[in-house]
């Protein structure tokens, strides 16, 4: 649930930034994954979360701006900013064909 929350927070931040930057997003998906470690006493914790958003934009001219907005969305995500482990992202942006 934490990985899903991080993914959703990034998506909402990103889509907001796209809307105010005139980047038209036609599709968005994320294959987010978290890495956990388990201690000797059975407790566990996340050590990293990797977001892998795949975005489809309307025009090729929007790809560069969309990719840049992922970094800003990552910076704005309050959930990621609240974690004591790294939250990374590897975004991939394409054009609707």
C-alpha positions in Angstrom: 0.0 0.0 0.0 2.9 2.3 0.7 4.3 1.8 -2.8 0.9 2.4 -4.3 0.6 5.6 -2.3 4.0 6.8 -3.5 3.1 6.0 -7.1 -0.3 7.8 -6.8 1.3 10.9 -5.2 3.9 11.1 -8.0 1.2 10.7 -10.6 -1.1 13.4 -9.2 1.8 15.8 -8.8 3.0 15.1 -12.4 -0.5 15.4 -13.9 -1.1 18.7 -12.2 2.2 20.0 -13.5 1.4 18.8 -17.0 -2.0 20.5 -16.9 -0.5 23.9 -16.0 2.4 23.5 -18.5 0.2 22.6 -21.5 1.5 19.0 -21.7 -1.4 16.8 -22.9 -1.2 13.4 -21.3 -3.1 10.6 -23.1 -2.0 7.7 -20.9 -0.2 7.1 -17.6 0.8 3.8 -16.0 3.4 2.9 -13.4 5.1 -0.4 -12.6 6.4 0.7 -9.2 8.3 -1.7 -6.9 9.7 -1.6 -3.4 12.6 -3.3 -1.9 12.3 -4.5 1.7 14.7 -6.1 4.2 13.7 -8.3 7.1 15.6 -8.1 10.4 16.6 -11.1 12.5 13.7 -10.5 14.8 11.2 -10.6 12.0 10.6 -6.9 11.6 10.9 -5.3 8.2 11.4 -2.0 6.5 11.6 -0.6 3.0 15.1 0.2 1.8 14.1 1.7 -1.6 11.1 2.3 -3.9 11.5 2.7 -7.6 8.7 4.3 -9.6 8.6 3.5 -13.4 6.0 5.8 -14.9 5.2 5.3 -18.5 3.5 8.3 -20.1 1.9 8.9 -23.5 1.7 12.5 -24.6 -0.1 13.9 -27.6 2.9 15.4 -29.5 6.6 14.7 -29.7 7.3 18.3 -28.9 5.9 17.6 -25.4 8.3 14.7 -24.5 11.2 16.8 -23.2 9.0 19.0 -21.0 7.1 15.9 -19.7 10.4 14.3 -18.7 11.5 17.4 -16.9 8.2 17.6 -15.0 8.8 14.2 -13.5 11.8 15.6 -11.5 9.6 18.5 -10.3 6.8 16.1 -9.4 9.2 13.9 -7.5 10.4 17.0 -5.6 6.8 18.0 -4.8 5.5 14.6 -3.6 4.9 15.0 0.1 4.8 11.2 0.7 8.2 10.7 -0.9 9.5 13.6 1.1 8.3 11.9 4.3 10.1 8.6 3.7 13.4 7.7 5.4 14.5 5.6 2.4 15.2 6.6 -1.2 12.3 7.0 -3.6 13.6 7.0 -7.2 11.9 7.3 -10.6 12.8 6.1 -14.1 10.2 7.8 -16.4 9.6 6.8 -20.0 7.6 9.1 -22.3 6.3 8.3 -25.7 3.9 9.8 -28.3 0.5 8.5 -29.1 0.7 6.6 -32.4 
